[in-house]
Amino acid sequence: LYGEVGKRADVERYYNNKEEVLAVRQAVKDAVKNGDRERAKEIRQDEKARLSIAGAFASIDRAISNLRAQRKRLLANENISDDKRDKMVERVEGLIERQITRANRLYNERVKGK
């Protein structure tokens, strides 16, 4: 049970971090789009750490989406035995957890300095 609570907390932390990081990147894009170069420059200076990992977070998020789609296809595939399907789904879930851990570690190192 404790492991499940920890995993849930990691997932929640990932989504909070992702939202924060990608919102900063979007704020820069919006400032540039609106012609407010000074605001864009200010955000870039104030949020260097978050902006430095925005690309990685976007890439990790795409990988997680692809893995979830793969898991969904596996669960829907009736041509695979239950045992084999369970093992394959477990493997994909492990890969998702690794991506989440990678993103959280990156955030902690760059943003929080841990």
Secondary structure, DSSP 8 states (H G I E B T S, - for coil): -HHHHHHHHHHHHHHHHHHHHHHHHHHHHHHHHTT-HHHHHHHHHHTHHHHHHHHHHHHHHHHHHHHHHHHHHHHH-TTS-HHHHHHHHHHHHHHHHHHHHHHHHHHIIIII--
